[in-house]
């Protein structure tokens, strides 16, 4: 019996830590289970910014590993149930922090799918943090095109951060994890050795959590750096962190979309001297 598969499928097939907005929202932040697990302080800060921008926040799992382990029936059911929830909330835009979630939802939802990098302007994120000399670890879904990396580099000065080459995966991909812990550790250690005792940056919380579990503390999520938090993975309490989200009620938009639209119209009717155009 493969322990990695048993644990992953057991949780993701019937994810027990769901929390959704109670109010309708056209735009929904879906951070994914790994980001909420590994970066709780950054998650709180990002959720607050999104809610202030009129976004709802949903804590759930996309179930992507179910496909990787060959559990296709579970994967289809999970995706169907997710779409049913989105439809009931009136979601039109789905904002995804995790590249695996972004890959998982592609072509499987009626919502427009966007990376968190696509809405940083809407959130007013200008890049409060600084990136030290180090390596950028590209997650598996972005290794072929580096499309997300290109968006990231357009947002932040990353001249001192070189893309790590020669490492296929952090080791957590189901086809690798199913071979046992030695296969996982081999790839993780390879990435760590290439970091040369400098920071590893990535936009995949799962990868960064794995490096932290292997003892590498200089692991940073780029969203955490851009928000000026610079939080390291909380790998030791990952399960507890995501379990707590089940009781998180800070999921509704603080400023609904119609309020923001009304404010924009009102502002457009005022001339530079503060007088009404009418």
NUDREN-846348 format. One record per residue (C-alpha): x negated, y negated, z; residue number from 1. Coordinates in Angstrom, 3 decimals, always signed. Last residue first. Layout:
N
xx;yy;zz;banu
X;Y;Z;NUM;
...
This chain:
278
xx;yy;zz;banu
+23.709;-67.996;-14.464;278;
+19.916;-67.686;-14.347;277;
+20.143;-67.983;-10.571;276;
+17.473;-70.147;-8.993;275;
+14.376;-68.845;-7.236;274;
+11.947;-71.031;-9.160;273;
+10.691;-68.023;-11.190;272;
+14.249;-67.379;-12.460;271;
+16.601;-65.013;-10.642;270;
+18.834;-62.714;-12.667;269;
+16.069;-60.145;-13.105;268;
+15.764;-59.808;-9.319;267;
+19.437;-58.917;-8.983;266;
+19.154;-56.303;-11.706;265;
+16.136;-54.740;-9.984;264;
+17.892;-54.762;-6.613;263;
+20.933;-53.071;-8.131;262;
+18.730;-50.366;-9.640;261;
+17.014;-49.778;-6.291;260;
+20.387;-49.434;-4.591;259;
+21.664;-47.073;-7.307;258;
+18.602;-44.869;-6.816;257;
+19.287;-44.358;-3.125;256;
+16.978;-46.087;-0.647;255;
+16.117;-43.843;+2.291;254;
+16.435;-40.734;+0.153;253;
+17.329;-37.655;+2.229;252;
+14.728;-35.131;+3.425;251;
+13.791;-36.225;+6.913;250;
+15.760;-33.351;+8.445;249;
+12.763;-31.077;+9.025;248;
+13.946;-27.958;+10.862;247;
+12.969;-25.498;+8.112;246;
+9.809;-27.548;+7.721;245;
+8.502;-26.096;+10.981;244;
+7.984;-22.706;+9.321;243;
+5.645;-24.332;+6.798;242;
+3.353;-25.638;+9.506;241;
+3.569;-22.465;+11.613;240;
+2.386;-20.319;+8.712;239;
-0.462;-22.682;+7.870;238;
-1.715;-22.975;+11.442;237;
-5.255;-21.666;+10.978;236;
-5.460;-23.061;+7.456;235;
-4.943;-26.692;+8.454;234;
-6.688;-27.807;+5.272;233;
-8.748;-31.006;+5.691;232;
-6.951;-34.355;+5.723;231;
-8.491;-37.306;+3.903;230;
-5.610;-39.643;+4.837;229;
-6.190;-42.518;+2.408;228;
-3.187;-41.710;+0.222;227;
-5.496;-40.987;-2.721;226;
-7.564;-38.697;-0.492;225;
-4.531;-36.685;+0.624;224;
-3.332;-36.450;-2.979;223;
-6.790;-35.210;-4.026;222;
-6.593;-32.298;-1.587;221;
-9.822;-31.986;+0.326;220;
-12.153;-29.121;+1.251;219;
-15.300;-29.863;+3.249;218;
-14.537;-27.274;+5.936;217;
-15.816;-24.177;+4.162;216;
-15.261;-21.295;+6.585;215;
-13.722;-18.719;+4.253;214;
-10.304;-19.676;+5.592;213;
-11.086;-23.246;+4.511;212;
-11.889;-22.086;+0.985;211;
-8.569;-20.236;+0.875;210;
-6.667;-23.275;+2.092;209;
-8.267;-25.340;-0.653;208;
-7.205;-22.871;-3.324;207;
-3.633;-22.693;-2.015;206;
-3.383;-26.485;-1.756;205;
-4.071;-26.942;-5.465;204;
-4.985;-30.456;-6.548;203;
-8.677;-29.929;-5.831;202;
-11.685;-31.528;-4.202;201;
-14.668;-29.600;-2.871;200;
-16.985;-31.732;-0.780;199;
-20.739;-31.080;-0.854;198;
-22.595;-28.148;+0.683;197;
-23.765;-26.932;-2.743;196;
-20.223;-26.708;-4.160;195;
-21.423;-23.872;-6.418;194;
-21.880;-21.628;-3.396;193;
-18.320;-22.318;-2.263;192;
-16.925;-21.400;-5.662;191;
-18.856;-18.121;-5.688;190;
-17.779;-17.397;-2.121;189;
-14.138;-17.696;-3.101;188;
-14.664;-15.432;-6.105;187;
-16.269;-12.660;-4.071;186;
-13.859;-13.155;-1.193;185;
-10.835;-12.343;-3.335;184;
-12.407;-9.223;-4.821;183;
-13.440;-8.024;-1.356;182;
-9.956;-8.685;+0.011;181;
-8.246;-6.115;-2.241;180;
-7.536;-5.439;-5.901;179;
-4.031;-6.914;-5.559;178;
-5.622;-10.281;-4.769;177;
-7.091;-10.411;-8.276;176;
-3.918;-9.730;-10.276;175;
-2.003;-11.828;-7.743;174;
-4.190;-14.938;-8.143;173;
-5.687;-15.652;-4.730;172;
-9.364;-15.354;-5.692;171;
-10.302;-19.036;-6.001;170;
-10.204;-18.464;-9.745;169;
-12.420;-18.160;-12.838;168;
-15.519;-19.857;-11.442;167;
-18.181;-20.852;-14.003;166;
-17.709;-24.621;-13.967;165;
-16.813;-27.078;-11.221;164;
-15.664;-30.426;-12.589;163;
-18.006;-33.148;-11.363;162;
-16.993;-35.745;-8.807;161;
-19.243;-38.822;-8.759;160;
-17.403;-40.438;-11.678;159;
-14.062;-39.810;-9.989;158;
-12.653;-43.338;-9.842;157;
-8.921;-42.606;-9.469;156;
-5.703;-42.685;-11.448;155;
-6.925;-41.848;-14.956;154;
-9.039;-39.051;-13.466;153;
-5.902;-37.516;-11.985;152;
-4.043;-37.579;-15.290;151;
-7.014;-35.926;-17.030;150;
-7.188;-33.277;-14.298;149;
-3.512;-32.545;-14.823;148;
-4.119;-31.931;-18.529;147;
-7.212;-29.763;-17.941;146;
-5.976;-27.708;-20.943;145;
-7.118;-24.143;-20.217;144;
-8.060;-24.405;-16.550;143;
-4.853;-26.189;-15.539;142;
-2.737;-23.215;-14.424;141;
-5.765;-21.631;-12.665;140;
-6.595;-24.584;-10.419;139;
-9.599;-26.798;-11.334;138;
-12.070;-27.254;-8.487;137;
-13.486;-30.774;-8.537;136;
-16.987;-30.880;-7.099;135;
-18.771;-33.422;-4.923;134;
-20.087;-36.976;-4.576;133;
-17.645;-38.821;-2.367;132;
-14.133;-39.772;-3.398;131;
-12.683;-42.847;-1.731;130;
-9.228;-43.294;-0.285;129;
-6.551;-45.954;-0.760;128;
-5.742;-44.969;-4.328;127;
-3.156;-47.347;-5.723;126;
-0.053;-45.475;-4.647;125;
+2.999;-47.697;-5.096;124;
+5.375;-44.756;-5.217;123;
+6.625;-45.644;-8.685;122;
+3.031;-45.974;-9.872;121;
+2.207;-42.560;-8.381;120;
+5.053;-41.007;-10.357;119;
+3.185;-39.052;-13.046;118;
+0.485;-37.907;-10.598;117;
+3.125;-36.012;-8.613;116;
+3.546;-33.905;-11.736;115;
+6.829;-34.107;-13.598;114;
+9.541;-31.631;-14.527;113;
+12.730;-32.901;-16.185;112;
+15.508;-30.810;-14.737;111;
+17.489;-28.128;-16.603;110;
+15.095;-25.513;-15.259;109;
+13.185;-22.514;-16.571;108;
+11.136;-23.971;-19.433;107;
+8.336;-25.026;-17.099;106;
+9.388;-24.283;-13.534;105;
+6.552;-21.839;-12.794;104;
+3.818;-23.973;-14.340;103;
+4.791;-27.000;-12.265;102;
+5.092;-24.763;-9.204;101;
+1.579;-23.433;-9.826;100;
+0.277;-26.967;-10.317;99;
+1.629;-27.888;-6.843;98;
+2.818;-31.452;-6.201;97;
+5.983;-31.212;-8.296;96;
+8.503;-33.974;-8.924;95;
+11.806;-32.665;-10.303;94;
+13.875;-35.220;-12.209;93;
+17.578;-34.805;-12.971;92;
+18.811;-33.556;-9.606;91;
+22.571;-33.785;-9.056;90;
+22.357;-32.143;-5.634;89;
+24.607;-29.261;-6.712;88;
+22.532;-28.818;-9.867;87;
+19.289;-28.666;-7.934;86;
+20.705;-26.019;-5.592;85;
+21.893;-23.888;-8.509;84;
+18.512;-24.286;-10.167;83;
+16.785;-22.932;-7.070;82;
+19.176;-19.984;-6.927;81;
+18.458;-19.065;-10.549;80;
+14.709;-19.363;-9.976;79;
+14.879;-17.063;-6.948;78;
+16.988;-14.523;-8.817;77;
+14.623;-14.454;-11.790;76;
+11.580;-13.974;-9.554;75;
+13.266;-11.199;-7.557;74;
+14.082;-9.320;-10.762;73;
+10.564;-9.887;-12.074;72;
+8.682;-8.425;-9.107;71;
+5.573;-7.639;-11.176;70;
+3.085;-8.964;-8.629;69;
+2.341;-12.056;-10.696;68;
+6.048;-12.560;-11.285;67;
+6.670;-12.655;-7.549;66;
+3.678;-14.957;-7.120;65;
+5.642;-17.762;-8.771;64;
+8.365;-17.753;-6.124;63;
+9.131;-21.467;-6.366;62;
+9.083;-21.789;-2.566;61;
+11.179;-24.273;-0.592;60;
+11.000;-27.612;+1.190;59;
+13.021;-30.227;-0.683;58;
+12.544;-34.000;-0.532;57;
+14.939;-36.615;-1.951;56;
+13.618;-39.571;-3.889;55;
+14.785;-43.174;-3.477;54;
+11.362;-44.821;-3.404;53;
+11.461;-44.974;+0.406;52;
+12.130;-41.222;+0.415;51;
+9.096;-40.643;-1.793;50;
+6.814;-42.737;+0.390;49;
+8.014;-40.954;+3.522;48;
+7.570;-37.521;+1.917;47;
+4.007;-38.405;+0.938;46;
+3.104;-39.471;+4.473;45;
+4.686;-36.390;+6.057;44;
+3.009;-34.054;+3.553;43;
-0.343;-35.723;+4.166;42;
+0.030;-34.988;+7.854;41;
+1.095;-31.386;+7.191;40;
-1.660;-30.507;+4.695;39;
-2.087;-26.716;+4.566;38;
+1.436;-25.400;+4.951;37;
+3.360;-28.240;+3.289;36;
+1.003;-27.977;+0.314;35;
+1.307;-24.195;+0.171;34;
+5.131;-24.022;+0.249;33;
+5.794;-26.261;-2.722;32;
+5.908;-30.067;-2.801;31;
+9.331;-30.336;-4.484;30;
+10.111;-34.058;-4.542;29;
+13.600;-34.629;-5.921;28;
+14.861;-37.370;-8.215;27;
+18.556;-37.727;-9.012;26;
+19.568;-37.376;-5.381;25;
+22.823;-36.234;-3.780;24;
+22.854;-36.208;+0.049;23;
+22.242;-33.310;+2.441;22;
+18.642;-33.072;+1.329;21;
+17.085;-29.593;+1.396;20;
+15.230;-27.403;+3.897;19;
+14.136;-23.841;+3.224;18;
+11.919;-21.919;+5.666;17;
+13.082;-18.323;+5.162;16;
+11.871;-17.699;+1.598;15;
+13.665;-14.561;+0.463;14;
+11.461;-13.189;-2.326;13;
+8.617;-15.439;-1.196;12;
+8.168;-14.002;+2.288;11;
+8.158;-10.253;+1.628;10;
+6.551;-10.697;-1.778;9;
+3.497;-12.406;-0.305;8;
+3.081;-10.131;+2.702;7;
+3.559;-6.859;+0.810;6;
+1.434;-8.008;-2.132;5;
-1.504;-8.925;+0.079;4;
-1.127;-5.692;+2.063;3;
-1.346;-3.424;-0.983;2;
+0.000;+0.000;+0.000;1;
